[in-house]
Amino acid sequence: MNSTFLYEDEEEEKLHRNAIRALARETGMPAEAVVPLYESVFERLKRHAKIKDFLPILVSREVKDILLHRVNLSLMEYRDDYL
């Protein structure tokens, strides 16, 4: 995905990059792993958003849920395989 066309201006891009860094810290994942998922969710939600001020919060919440769900699934698979 080309982020040049995803964000309306540098300020919006900076806002979302900060949200990506925060998600990476909170989930313990590298930012490079968070970016594709974040931008995919952002693009989908942005298409339908009438008020865009809350997009960083909404996108972050959804991405965090997805990432934490993946971690939980991995832990359950590990537990099933080794315990």
DAMORA-V227134 format. One record per run of one state. SS is the DSSP state (~ for helix, > for strand, _ for the rest). FROM is the first residue (numbers start at 1). LEN is the number of residues. If there is no record, write none. Layout:
<<SS:FROM:LEN> <SS:FROM:LEN>>
This chain:
<<_:1:2> <~:3:4> <_:7:3> <~:10:18> <_:28:3> <~:31:18> <_:49:6> <~:55:28> <_:83:1>>
